[in-house]
Amino acid sequence: MISKNEIAVVIDIGSTKTRGLAGSFSENNKIEILGHAIVPSRGIKRGVVLNIEEFSATLRTLIDKLEEQAGIEIRIVDVAMAGQAVQTLTFEGIRYTSGSGIVSQQDIDYLFNEAKNMPVEPGNRIYHIIPQSYTIDDEPNINIPVGHTGRKVHSQFKLITGPKTYKDNVEMAFSKIGIEIGRFFISTLATAEAVANEDEKEAGVAIVDIGSGSTKMSVYINNQLAHTAVIPFAGDVITNDIREGCGILAKFAEQLKIQYGQALGDFADEDKVVTIAGGNGWESKEISFKNLAFIIQARLEEIIDSIMFQIDKSGQTQHINQGIILTGGTAQLKNILQILKFRTGLDARLATSEMRLSASTGFNKNDYITALGLIKLSLRNGSPARKTTRPHKEPSGNKGFLSSFSEKVSQQISLIFNDDDGNMQS
């Protein structure tokens, strides 16, 4: 954990909007939000940066706003994003202890490095290595293995992988505006940090973020990450269905979805219609609330079925005792919880951030769910050398790798750094 006078800056990259926060720990151990901004995303599709020039302009606008609000010069940031090719892999390793028969930090570091060097698909890289469990001899579920007696250490890690280009493209865009990336997070981890408490993760919970370009989700069982996935369609596909089904422009389709849409056609008012004004000699169009709702419901059912497919793929469906926590812009649709519960057979609630914050008037934490989880991770796990500081403050020294890794194991999240090789939430 970093000291109270150091500032973390985080960027949450989304398909339609990119969000930024600057914050630090206050004296009462709350996270103090010093700056916040949301700008439209350009050069991004389904959460992936495709146009470096356009996205660097997006970042420049965002960074300028954060610097002005927080009164700081930003040099380094932590970043969260997720593309559709993100995968979760499992690695299991075995290490025999030395003659003393006591598990050492060297044993754990060896197992970590074995996981780090696990072969992945060509063109991919490992973004996160997350310890799952340690079994020493015949004793399972050892949370703190160092110092434990035993001869055989069996470890299990979850590896989150994705294309190298995800990070490469983001780094190029930041480099163009003179900003360095400190850490690169897959956004599903940050979202879970903001909306799910320890009891929910222990009982078994799925966190689902239905944004605009993609649906991002993670599954936690026994307070451990069991699965993460990105589904390559979300709110934008619903908007396109409305556009095609009603024969209107995309901008009107998005407005219809947000203002009048709902998730269940049977619950929509049969007598209500909305009129889309014509232009350039075209006649106006009347669209019934019920027809609009059935268009939305049809695509939403497909999205929910894909969510359930990923939950089943995790092999943990029967252990999700708490249910589903739903966030993202599409989660604001009326009656969405009812259809989600019906099609999955699981309980569900809308996400709210229960983080202890100190923020200025006008800050709506529900607009920054993933960014809030990211700043929590950043402040908790950060190395002072990569922090943005207030003007004229000298940064303190680096922690050693083994020391920082030991801390991350206890927090159940480890990250790979620079190796050599809605308001729509999106």
Kinemage of the C-alpha trace (Angstrom):
@kinemage 1
@onewidth
@group {chain A} dominant
@subgroup {mainchain}
@vectorlist {calphas} color= white
{ca met a 1} P 0.000 0.000 0.000
{ca ile a 2} L 1.341 3.414 -0.884
{ca ser a 3} L 1.573 6.411 1.431
{ca lys a 4} L -1.261 8.886 1.770
{ca asn a 5} L 0.414 11.757 -0.068
{ca glu a 6} L 0.988 9.841 -3.293
{ca ile a 7} L -1.495 9.946 -6.131
{ca ala a 8} L -2.580 7.175 -8.471
{ca val a 9} L -4.002 7.935 -11.905
{ca val a 10} L -6.019 5.243 -13.672
{ca ile a 11} L -7.608 4.995 -17.118
{ca asp a 12} L -10.528 2.681 -17.943
{ca ile a 13} L -10.685 2.129 -21.711
{ca gly a 14} L -14.166 1.424 -23.051
{ca ser a 15} L -15.691 1.038 -26.481
{ca thr a 16} L -17.759 4.230 -26.331
{ca lys a 17} L -16.250 6.111 -23.390
{ca thr a 18} L -12.856 6.279 -21.736
{ca arg a 19} L -12.788 7.203 -18.063
{ca gly a 20} L -10.051 8.554 -15.857
{ca leu a 21} L -9.592 9.005 -12.107
{ca ala a 22} L -6.868 10.566 -9.990
{ca gly a 23} L -6.912 9.743 -6.301
{ca ser a 24} L -5.031 9.012 -3.110
{ca phe a 25} L -5.660 7.732 0.388
{ca ser a 26} L -7.033 10.372 2.751
{ca glu a 27} L -6.219 10.611 6.453
{ca asn a 28} L -9.283 8.548 7.410
{ca asn a 29} L -8.225 5.820 4.941
{ca lys a 30} L -10.879 6.681 2.390
{ca ile a 31} L -9.962 6.963 -1.270
{ca glu a 32} L -10.005 10.663 -2.070
{ca ile a 33} L -10.997 11.380 -5.677
{ca leu a 34} L -8.936 14.382 -6.796
{ca gly a 35} L -9.925 14.364 -10.456
{ca his a 36} L -12.410 12.561 -12.689
{ca ala a 37} L -13.286 12.759 -16.363
{ca ile a 38} L -15.156 10.896 -19.102
{ca val a 39} L -14.509 11.448 -22.808
{ca pro a 40} L -15.914 9.739 -25.928
{ca ser a 41} L -13.663 6.924 -27.150
{ca arg a 42} L -12.255 7.238 -30.655
{ca gly a 43} L -10.213 4.619 -32.481
{ca ile a 44} L -11.646 1.746 -30.409
{ca lys a 45} L -13.909 -1.140 -31.358
{ca arg a 46} L -15.183 -3.724 -28.866
{ca gly a 47} L -12.711 -2.490 -26.290
{ca val a 48} L -9.643 -2.851 -28.530
{ca val a 49} L -7.542 0.080 -29.772
{ca leu a 50} L -7.415 -0.055 -33.580
{ca asn a 51} L -6.485 3.520 -34.550
{ca ile a 52} L -3.478 4.797 -32.595
{ca glu a 53} L -3.789 8.422 -33.758
{ca glu a 54} L -7.458 8.751 -32.885
{ca phe a 55} L -7.076 7.098 -29.510
{ca ser a 56} L -4.040 9.182 -28.549
{ca ala a 57} L -6.174 12.288 -29.176
{ca thr a 58} L -8.822 10.800 -26.868
{ca leu a 59} L -6.187 10.276 -24.188
{ca arg a 60} L -4.773 13.787 -24.553
{ca thr a 61} L -8.210 15.282 -23.897
{ca leu a 62} L -8.753 13.012 -20.889
{ca ile a 63} L -5.317 13.630 -19.352
{ca asp a 64} L -5.687 17.400 -19.763
{ca lys a 65} L -8.976 17.318 -17.853
{ca leu a 66} L -7.525 15.194 -15.044
{ca glu a 67} L -4.431 17.382 -14.699
{ca glu a 68} L -6.541 20.526 -14.492
{ca gln a 69} L -8.885 19.089 -11.853
{ca ala a 70} L -6.246 17.426 -9.677
{ca gly a 71} L -3.591 20.130 -10.065
{ca ile a 72} L -0.871 17.630 -10.954
{ca glu a 73} L 1.384 16.722 -13.845
{ca ile a 74} L 0.609 13.182 -14.953
{ca arg a 75} L 3.569 11.100 -16.090
{ca ile a 76} L 2.428 7.538 -15.460
{ca val a 77} L -0.940 5.778 -15.269
{ca asp a 78} L -2.453 2.366 -14.644
{ca val a 79} L -4.759 1.133 -17.398
{ca ala a 80} L -7.682 -1.300 -17.621
{ca met a 81} L -9.188 -2.725 -20.786
{ca ala a 82} L -10.573 -5.997 -22.146
{ca gly a 83} L -10.793 -7.371 -25.666
{ca gln a 84} L -12.854 -10.281 -26.893
{ca ala a 85} L -9.850 -12.641 -27.154
{ca val a 86} L -9.106 -12.642 -23.400
{ca gln a 87} L -8.872 -16.196 -22.033
{ca thr a 88} L -8.450 -17.839 -18.635
{ca leu a 89} L -6.019 -20.754 -18.348
{ca thr a 90} L -5.100 -22.970 -15.409
{ca phe a 91} L -1.508 -23.835 -14.515
{ca glu a 92} L -0.522 -26.474 -11.951
{ca gly a 93} L 3.021 -26.875 -10.699
{ca ile a 94} L 4.911 -29.064 -8.236
{ca arg a 95} L 8.000 -28.200 -6.210
{ca tyr a 96} L 9.849 -30.364 -3.683
{ca thr a 97} L 11.325 -28.550 -0.720
{ca ser a 98} L 14.977 -28.721 0.290
{ca gly a 99} L 16.464 -30.778 3.115
{ca ser a 100} L 14.924 -28.665 5.874
{ca gly a 101} L 11.433 -29.685 4.789
{ca ile a 102} L 10.110 -26.130 5.166
{ca val a 103} L 8.505 -24.207 2.299
{ca ser a 104} L 10.592 -21.145 1.465
{ca gln a 105} L 9.917 -17.993 -0.524
{ca gln a 106} L 12.265 -19.414 -3.160
{ca asp a 107} L 9.934 -22.397 -3.583
{ca ile a 108} L 6.938 -20.123 -4.162
{ca asp a 109} L 8.890 -17.859 -6.521
{ca tyr a 110} L 9.970 -20.927 -8.495
{ca leu a 111} L 6.342 -22.016 -8.935
{ca phe a 112} L 5.334 -18.487 -9.920
{ca asn a 113} L 8.059 -18.349 -12.568
{ca glu a 114} L 6.979 -21.747 -13.879
{ca ala a 115} L 3.487 -20.314 -14.366
{ca lys a 116} L 4.930 -17.163 -15.926
{ca asn a 117} L 6.789 -19.260 -18.500
{ca met a 118} L 3.813 -21.420 -19.423
{ca pro a 119} L 3.494 -21.546 -23.246
{ca val a 120} L 0.524 -19.621 -24.636
{ca glu a 121} L -0.894 -19.261 -28.128
{ca pro a 122} L 1.370 -17.534 -30.679
{ca gly a 123} L 0.843 -13.787 -30.585
{ca asn a 124} L -0.546 -13.903 -27.046
{ca arg a 125} L 0.948 -12.936 -23.714
{ca ile a 126} L 0.125 -13.471 -20.051
{ca tyr a 127} L -1.465 -10.407 -18.466
{ca his a 128} L -2.191 -11.709 -14.970
{ca ile a 129} L -1.032 -14.610 -12.819
{ca ile a 130} L -3.390 -15.193 -9.911
{ca pro a 131} L -2.577 -17.744 -7.177
{ca gln a 132} L -5.474 -20.109 -6.529
{ca ser a 133} L -4.376 -22.665 -3.975
{ca tyr a 134} L -1.440 -24.498 -2.459
{ca thr a 135} L -1.454 -28.101 -1.281
{ca ile a 136} L 1.486 -29.157 0.884
{ca asp a 137} L 1.871 -32.927 1.096
{ca asp a 138} L -1.743 -33.971 1.729
{ca glu a 139} L -2.887 -30.706 3.310
{ca pro a 140} L -5.031 -28.659 0.859
{ca asn a 141} L -5.987 -24.985 0.774
{ca ile a 142} L -2.881 -23.526 2.394
{ca asn a 143} L -3.215 -19.746 2.148
{ca ile a 144} L 0.251 -18.854 3.457
{ca pro a 145} L 2.622 -21.572 2.235
{ca val a 146} L 5.940 -19.942 3.223
{ca gly a 147} L 7.123 -21.415 6.522
{ca his a 148} L 4.822 -24.435 6.319
{ca thr a 149} L 6.416 -27.841 6.864
{ca gly a 150} L 6.206 -30.397 4.084
{ca arg a 151} L 8.078 -32.010 1.212
{ca lys a 152} L 5.772 -31.578 -1.783
{ca val a 153} L 4.191 -28.257 -2.754
{ca his a 154} L 1.422 -28.395 -5.335
{ca ser a 155} L 0.288 -25.011 -6.677
{ca gln a 156} L -2.522 -23.853 -8.915
{ca phe a 157} L -2.604 -20.507 -10.734
{ca lys a 158} L -5.122 -18.822 -13.009
{ca leu a 159} L -3.494 -17.165 -16.014
{ca ile a 160} L -5.332 -14.447 -17.926
{ca thr a 161} L -4.016 -14.222 -21.474
{ca gly a 162} L -4.751 -12.137 -24.541
{ca pro a 163} L -3.148 -10.821 -27.736
{ca lys a 164} L 0.082 -8.859 -27.306
{ca thr a 165} L -1.370 -6.173 -29.546
{ca tyr a 166} L -3.899 -5.209 -26.862
{ca lys a 167} L -1.154 -3.747 -24.706
{ca asp a 168} L 1.168 -2.775 -27.575
{ca asn a 169} L -1.437 -0.535 -29.218
{ca val a 170} L -2.375 1.124 -25.944
{ca glu a 171} L 1.282 1.761 -25.108
{ca met a 172} L 1.868 3.362 -28.514
{ca ala a 173} L -1.098 5.685 -28.014
{ca phe a 174} L 0.081 6.743 -24.548
{ca ser a 175} L 3.652 7.134 -25.782
{ca lys a 176} L 2.475 9.661 -28.373
{ca ile a 177} L 1.340 11.979 -25.577
{ca gly a 178} L 4.352 11.315 -23.344
{ca ile a 179} L 2.616 9.127 -20.745
{ca glu a 180} L 4.008 5.844 -19.414
{ca ile a 181} L 1.884 2.841 -18.449
{ca gly a 182} L 2.676 1.530 -14.976
{ca arg a 183} L 0.404 -1.497 -14.922
{ca phe a 184} L -1.958 -3.022 -17.400
{ca phe a 185} L -5.075 -4.670 -15.940
{ca ile a 186} L -7.784 -6.737 -17.551
{ca ser a 187} L -10.893 -4.777 -16.625
{ca thr a 188} L -12.931 -7.707 -15.302
{ca leu a 189} L -10.647 -7.822 -12.253
{ca ala a 190} L -11.090 -4.111 -11.588
{ca thr a 191} L -14.874 -4.287 -11.920
{ca ala a 192} L -15.058 -7.161 -9.440
{ca glu a 193} L -12.929 -5.189 -6.991
{ca ala a 194} L -15.466 -2.357 -7.014
{ca val a 195} L -18.790 -4.198 -6.827
{ca ala a 196} L -18.311 -7.547 -5.045
{ca asn a 197} L -17.388 -7.882 -1.383
{ca glu a 198} L -15.400 -10.696 0.190
{ca asp a 199} L -18.502 -12.556 1.393
{ca glu a 200} L -20.003 -12.590 -2.098
{ca lys a 201} L -16.775 -13.832 -3.648
{ca glu a 202} L -16.573 -16.501 -0.967
{ca ala a 203} L -20.152 -17.698 -1.521
{ca gly a 204} L -19.786 -17.760 -5.313
{ca val a 205} L -20.699 -14.899 -7.614
{ca ala a 206} L -20.566 -13.898 -11.280
{ca ile a 207} L -19.855 -10.248 -12.104
{ca val a 208} L -21.225 -9.242 -15.515
{ca asp a 209} L -20.601 -5.901 -17.248
{ca ile a 210} L -22.841 -5.448 -20.303
{ca gly a 211} L -21.312 -2.439 -21.968
{ca ser a 212} L -21.675 -1.108 -25.486
{ca gly a 213} L -19.146 -3.077 -27.529
{ca ser a 214} L -18.648 -6.167 -25.377
{ca thr a 215} L -19.907 -8.055 -22.345
{ca lys a 216} L -17.191 -8.677 -19.767
{ca met a 217} L -17.560 -11.133 -16.922
{ca ser a 218} L -15.760 -12.961 -14.153
{ca val a 219} L -16.675 -15.786 -11.782
{ca tyr a 220} L -15.447 -16.013 -8.189
{ca ile a 221} L -15.710 -19.113 -6.010
{ca asn a 222} L -14.243 -19.451 -2.493
{ca asn a 223} L -12.848 -15.936 -2.839
{ca gln a 224} L -10.804 -17.011 -5.870
{ca leu a 225} L -11.114 -16.096 -9.536
{ca ala a 226} L -12.499 -19.169 -11.305
{ca his a 227} L -13.130 -17.777 -14.783
{ca thr a 228} L -13.114 -14.615 -16.856
{ca ala a 229} L -14.414 -13.997 -20.363
{ca val a 230} L -15.282 -11.282 -22.865
{ca ile a 231} L -18.334 -11.793 -25.085
{ca pro a 232} L -17.996 -9.788 -28.326
{ca phe a 233} L -21.467 -8.242 -28.369
{ca ala a 234} L -23.497 -6.080 -26.011
{ca gly a 235} L -25.502 -2.852 -26.126
{ca asp a 236} L -24.377 -1.758 -29.600
{ca val a 237} L -25.868 -4.898 -31.124
{ca ile a 238} L -29.197 -4.121 -29.464
{ca thr a 239} L -29.041 -0.598 -30.880
{ca asn a 240} L -28.354 -1.989 -34.348
{ca asp a 241} L -31.322 -4.360 -34.057
{ca ile a 242} L -33.561 -1.397 -33.206
{ca arg a 243} L -32.143 0.551 -36.147
{ca glu a 244} L -32.846 -2.270 -38.584
{ca gly a 245} L -36.128 -3.409 -37.049
{ca cys a 246} L -37.610 0.078 -36.934
{ca gly a 247} L -35.932 1.472 -40.041
{ca ile a 248} L -34.432 4.501 -38.291
{ca leu a 249} L -31.024 6.122 -37.896
{ca ala a 250} L -28.591 4.703 -35.355
{ca lys a 251} L -28.638 7.889 -33.250
{ca phe a 252} L -32.423 7.623 -32.874
{ca ala a 253} L -32.171 3.899 -32.114
{ca glu a 254} L -29.771 4.580 -29.237
{ca gln a 255} L -32.062 7.284 -27.835
{ca leu a 256} L -35.069 4.969 -28.079
{ca lys a 257} L -33.230 2.214 -26.233
{ca ile a 258} L -32.123 4.486 -23.407
{ca gln a 259} L -35.319 6.515 -22.953
{ca tyr a 260} L -38.103 4.048 -23.746
{ca gly a 261} L -36.575 0.585 -23.956
{ca gln a 262} L -37.104 -2.300 -21.589
{ca ala a 263} L -36.120 -5.936 -21.414
{ca leu a 264} L -39.510 -7.691 -21.434
{ca gly a 265} L -41.964 -7.264 -24.290
{ca asp a 266} L -44.921 -8.645 -22.335
{ca phe a 267} L -44.518 -5.894 -19.746
{ca ala a 268} L -44.473 -3.030 -22.264
{ca asp a 269} L -47.513 -0.786 -22.682
{ca glu a 270} L -49.427 -1.736 -25.838
{ca asp a 271} L -50.990 1.694 -26.226
{ca lys a 272} L -47.865 3.828 -26.062
{ca val a 273} L -45.922 4.881 -29.132
{ca val a 274} L -43.016 7.200 -29.802
{ca thr a 275} L -42.834 9.274 -32.972
{ca ile a 276} L -39.577 9.736 -34.863
{ca ala a 277} L -39.814 12.937 -36.875
{ca gly a 278} L -39.050 12.687 -40.567
{ca gly a 279} L -36.768 15.021 -42.438
{ca asn a 280} L -36.052 16.085 -46.007
{ca gly a 281} L -39.562 15.153 -47.048
{ca trp a 282} L -39.659 11.753 -45.306
{ca glu a 283} L -42.723 10.824 -43.268
{ca ser a 284} L -42.555 10.482 -39.495
{ca lys a 285} L -42.476 6.980 -38.000
{ca glu a 286} L -44.434 5.696 -35.041
{ca ile a 287} L -42.817 2.942 -32.993
{ca ser a 288} L -44.761 1.117 -30.311
{ca phe a 289} L -43.220 0.569 -26.903
{ca lys a 290} L -44.151 -3.114 -27.113
{ca asn a 291} L -42.471 -3.670 -30.476
{ca leu a 292} L -39.367 -1.870 -29.213
{ca ala a 293} L -39.279 -4.048 -26.098
{ca phe a 294} L -39.577 -7.296 -28.062
{ca ile a 295} L -36.675 -6.262 -30.320
{ca ile a 296} L -34.555 -5.582 -27.234
{ca gln a 297} L -35.662 -8.785 -25.505
{ca ala a 298} L -34.723 -11.008 -28.446
{ca arg a 299} L -31.113 -9.827 -28.515
{ca leu a 300} L -30.850 -9.615 -24.739
{ca glu a 301} L -31.842 -13.269 -24.461
{ca glu a 302} L -28.949 -14.145 -26.766
{ca ile a 303} L -26.525 -12.119 -24.629
{ca ile a 304} L -27.795 -13.747 -21.430
{ca asp a 305} L -27.506 -17.220 -22.965
{ca ser a 306} L -23.875 -16.418 -23.847
{ca ile a 307} L -23.283 -15.314 -20.256
{ca met a 308} L -24.740 -18.581 -18.995
{ca phe a 309} L -22.585 -20.523 -21.460
{ca gln a 310} L -19.480 -18.924 -19.937
{ca ile a 311} L -20.691 -19.637 -16.405
{ca asp a 312} L -21.203 -23.287 -17.349
{ca lys a 313} L -17.792 -23.289 -19.047
{ca ser a 314} L -16.214 -22.295 -15.735
{ca gly a 315} L -17.423 -25.598 -14.281
{ca gln a 316} L -18.698 -23.739 -11.222
{ca thr a 317} L -22.391 -23.213 -11.967
{ca gln a 318} L -23.514 -25.246 -8.971
{ca his a 319} L -21.220 -23.231 -6.688
{ca ile a 320} L -22.558 -19.777 -7.602
{ca asn a 321} L -24.649 -19.491 -4.468
{ca gln a 322} L -24.835 -15.698 -4.381
{ca gly a 323} L -25.860 -15.098 -7.985
{ca ile a 324} L -25.007 -12.464 -10.601
{ca ile a 325} L -23.956 -8.849 -10.056
{ca leu a 326} L -24.884 -6.842 -13.139
{ca thr a 327} L -23.288 -3.580 -14.238
{ca gly a 328} L -22.727 -1.578 -17.425
{ca gly a 329} L -24.916 0.795 -19.410
{ca thr a 330} L -27.188 -1.946 -20.747
{ca ala a 331} L -27.849 -3.018 -17.153
{ca gln a 332} L -29.996 0.109 -16.791
{ca leu a 333} L -32.739 -1.358 -19.002
{ca lys a 334} L -36.033 -1.705 -17.182
{ca asn a 335} L -36.861 -5.290 -16.095
{ca ile a 336} L -33.418 -6.599 -17.031
{ca leu a 337} L -33.011 -8.352 -13.677
{ca gln a 338} L -36.260 -10.250 -14.188
{ca ile a 339} L -35.216 -11.678 -17.553
{ca leu a 340} L -31.707 -12.403 -16.258
{ca lys a 341} L -33.037 -14.371 -13.285
{ca phe a 342} L -35.552 -16.240 -15.447
{ca arg a 343} L -33.096 -17.372 -18.129
{ca thr a 344} L -30.192 -18.250 -15.805
{ca gly a 345} L -32.043 -19.598 -12.781
{ca leu a 346} L -29.707 -17.519 -10.605
{ca asp a 347} L -30.395 -14.607 -8.306
{ca ala a 348} L -29.206 -11.210 -9.526
{ca arg a 349} L -28.726 -7.638 -8.363
{ca leu a 350} L -27.531 -4.390 -9.906
{ca ala a 351} L -23.989 -3.351 -9.065
{ca thr a 352} L -23.268 -0.578 -6.603
{ca ser a 353} L -19.858 0.481 -5.375
{ca glu a 354} L -19.528 0.288 -1.595
{ca met a 355} L -16.005 1.705 -1.578
{ca arg a 356} L -15.271 4.368 1.029
{ca leu a 357} L -14.740 7.550 -0.961
{ca ser a 358} L -14.123 11.208 -0.431
{ca ala a 359} L -15.038 13.123 -3.564
{ca ser a 360} L -16.137 16.527 -4.736
{ca thr a 361} L -19.715 17.430 -5.576
{ca gly a 362} L -20.753 16.171 -8.988
{ca phe a 363} L -18.894 12.857 -8.834
{ca asn a 364} L -21.248 9.950 -9.534
{ca lys a 365} L -19.456 6.739 -8.592
{ca asn a 366} L -21.868 4.619 -10.634
{ca asp a 367} L -20.414 6.233 -13.772
{ca tyr a 368} L -16.938 5.006 -12.800
{ca ile a 369} L -17.460 1.457 -11.520
{ca thr a 370} L -14.485 -0.179 -13.257
{ca ala a 371} L -12.256 2.865 -12.756
{ca leu a 372} L -13.005 2.819 -9.016
{ca gly a 373} L -12.005 -0.825 -8.762
{ca leu a 374} L -8.878 -0.018 -10.725
{ca ile a 375} L -7.846 2.859 -8.469
{ca lys a 376} L -8.395 0.617 -5.450
{ca leu a 377} L -6.066 -2.001 -6.965
{ca ser a 378} L -3.590 0.675 -7.974
{ca leu a 379} L -3.366 2.275 -4.542
{ca arg a 380} L -3.310 -1.053 -2.719
{ca asn a 381} L -0.713 -2.817 -4.851
{ca gly a 382} L 1.283 0.114 -6.147
{ca ser a 383} L 5.019 0.649 -6.175
{ca pro a 384} L 5.851 4.280 -5.276
{ca ala a 385} L 8.259 4.588 -8.200
{ca arg a 386} L 5.396 4.541 -10.670
{ca lys a 387} L 3.060 6.908 -8.845
{ca thr a 388} L 2.197 10.386 -9.975
{ca thr a 389} L 2.988 12.738 -7.110
{ca arg a 390} L 2.020 16.240 -6.197
{ca pro a 391} L 4.404 18.896 -7.568
{ca his a 392} L 7.857 19.098 -5.942
{ca lys a 393} L 7.486 15.771 -4.105
{ca glu a 394} L 10.409 13.370 -4.434
{ca pro a 395} L 9.417 9.738 -5.128
{ca ser a 396} L 10.631 7.029 -2.793
{ca gly a 397} L 12.533 3.909 -3.811
{ca asn a 398} L 11.401 0.714 -5.495
{ca lys a 399} L 10.404 -2.428 -3.705
{ca gly a 400} L 12.250 -5.581 -4.674
{ca phe a 401} L 10.463 -8.091 -6.878
{ca leu a 402} L 10.338 -10.903 -4.329
{ca ser a 403} L 9.063 -8.607 -1.605
{ca ser a 404} L 6.310 -7.143 -3.769
{ca phe a 405} L 5.368 -10.602 -5.086
{ca ser a 406} L 5.009 -11.931 -1.563
{ca glu a 407} L 2.562 -9.122 -0.780
{ca lys a 408} L 0.549 -9.818 -3.913
{ca val a 409} L 0.239 -13.530 -3.118
{ca ser a 410} L -1.375 -12.660 0.205
{ca gln a 411} L -3.786 -10.350 -1.614
{ca gln a 412} L -4.619 -13.093 -4.142
{ca ile a 413} L -3.643 -11.115 -7.213
{ca ser a 414} L -0.344 -11.053 -9.020
{ca leu a 415} L 0.427 -9.064 -12.119
{ca ile a 416} L 2.920 -9.310 -14.954
{ca phe a 417} L 4.761 -6.042 -15.500
{ca asn a 418} L 6.890 -4.953 -18.490
{ca asp a 419} L 8.651 -8.148 -19.590
{ca asp a 420} L 11.070 -8.425 -22.457
{ca asp a 421} L 9.271 -10.333 -25.014
{ca gly a 422} P -22.393 3.164 -18.508
{ca asn a 423} L -23.819 7.102 -19.189
{ca met a 424} L -23.011 3.832 -20.903
{ca gln a 425} L -20.439 1.700 -19.111
{ca ser a 426} L -18.318 0.060 -21.795
